[in-house]
């Protein structure tokens, strides 16, 4: 009965709609497949109601109503497509165009721009109004990761809400008022001097080309064209389930083979897999976790920081450096798979194929904007060279494939090259939130007990899915002798994605109330599949499709535990020699962190 | 200033019954009776939007909330308005008593005076008055406490939801409505936001009763109103006048004999040319003020030496600065109106472009998020329509 009371009915364009009380007009219209154009609205974010493009006519109201912000009321009569509505929308779009740098022909977001699409749909004349674009706007290219071009900003504040609500970073905010209102940073400082963690969530929530990743593909084309250079690329697990979207496929399409083939066709000398170093990360990080547990539980060394937190996500790493600099000891010292790959590409790989490391150009295809910053961190030179020369986003890779004139739908599948091309299902799932945890548990549980992790078909469901913070606990029983100190211990783990949730986890640690041993944190909502370098749009529906593809890939793998990867066994035999966390791996695969300011 | 006040004595006068005695009398009545009196009196908000004060109180009284607030909007920022300053200087007890009655009616224990930043000098004076008010509350066993909150100079913060955002430490940007402040106001709690003069008038209703109050003014516009008279007048100042005055009478009283136009309601109000003085009455139906903006009662008089183009350009300068900038029609619309009339004046755009700009003000009126953007159309279209040749030549 309670639920019936909360159902109200409205009429939209003559059609009766029953919806729950509190539903906005926009949502109600979508229910009956009536599309209302929007610009400041984004499914991930709170309502702003500031672009006004979604206005509709509500019977009895003097003015038009912003449908994204107005809740339906009983017996409301709504019209979404009247001359008055269309004329107002067209006028609003014309105003936005008049404030916009309309050099669409050379814009990175051209054909993927919400303002451009609306202006075209409503056939807006660029000359309806005089241009009020401020002269002399400089593009902020100070950051390794993010370019900010205010001349293309529509002031929808999606980036501001993203940075505040999803990420709790607040690096960008609204400044000034009236005609001078703009999206700015603390004290108008350049992007590289503020608390920006480079996650790039602002980019994938930006409707236009105002926020984009800093592009490096022209440098890579140069390198590919240089005969002396040996250009290798490693591709992250989440790129293969999203790159299709750049090339006409639906979200979640399985195009790994095509992607590898296209990269080879582009001219990369070797197409390798970040999954390989994801497996390596699990072995190193798992060992590190067991070491910390041993020190804490067996040796009763209270100086050891637990819970241990993953360090794969460079957006998250910079976040903790800024926001919780006093708790850096909780971070695993493991480099991210990208940086492990880079360090090995110019040492182990170079030796193996007999190329001088200075002639290797090491590229990473990433779902991420922060990977660009990470590649340029001064400490990431353990090979003696810059370990990763460039991190490219999924979007940049998509552009390169197009630029190369490759017909992606026609191209036949190809396999990753070797060495450093083998991987397991445990590495693929790194791309989804909870994946690192699941992979780590598959390996750690087996190391400790000698048995498979006690979940059906190794699928650790409690850590999967889009819930912001997930928990799991595994009781350790009948441990192998080396781990007898863990006998009876309930290993408690948590998974958080989106920095808003990371904050909750960190505040527990700060308060001393964190009940966990091991925590996975990813900066981006959904994990890497929702990364700031992924195709636009990214929303929960798209995230779910990409996640589905990730777990399908995992289920299809013969090997699903990182420590079973034959190339991993090989590298410890041939190169790293003294095992995980040994001398060489310490030098190449582990790192340290930097305390940063909160502003 | 004081000798220039025309005493109608309703708002600024001294009365045998002190404001706190009026409050004491009110506190003995049932809140619902006070509300129905207020509704019957037809008192409308004096900030400009003209919403029925009694209804506002009724909504807040009926709203669920463990905590409720009364906010006195003293962010007087409409160009040409300066009457709240005088009220707070001369009769602050009336304002505080109005707040006290409101607190009693809706069940608030906390009140704020949102004081325009430029009125900071009034703080010591008001704090002394508030201390005395608190003593009276104690005597009357009214658990109600008032604090002053200083604004920082943004015009838009006179809009009630922008004002609440400002008080909460956010940017002074208007919120989406609904929800309305009476349900979801300061800190998400039911809140009455009333203009300074509205609170005084609510107190007046309690003092003189519905019947006497309704004798003042005309149908739909009851009571008296303070007018801030400025411009080309030998008698600038504040005048306590009844509603229902024709603009013709007003100009005869205040004009300099050469009056060309009167801007009623400030920059967000309407410009009335001489030929319409006779047919324009000052009161809500005649469009006393703009829509939902800080302060009503601004009367700016222009004589024949004034260029209405310059007047309009001046207003647009003001609006393009004072828009909060969040919504498209207001932020860009104001800029377009300004560069548009400049281009027409220079001859860079044909006079027909004025039609495009008038159409734009229609869009702004029906799509802007708050009263600021919605009411820019008022001055623009009334000036362009009535003084078109001055825009072109």
Interface residues (C-beta under 8 A of the other chain):
Chain A: X47 X48 X49 X50 X51 X52 X53 X55 X62 X63 X64 X66 X69 X70 X71 X84 X87 X88 X91 X92 X95 X96 X98 X99 X128 X129 X130 X132 X154 X155 X157 X174 X176 X177 X178 X179 X180 X181
Chain B: X154 X156 X171 X172 X176 X178 X319 X320 X321 X322 X323 X324 X325 X326 X327 X328 X329 X331 X332 X333 X334 X335 X336 X339 X340 X343 X349 X356 X359 X360 X363 X365 X366 X367 X368 X369 X374
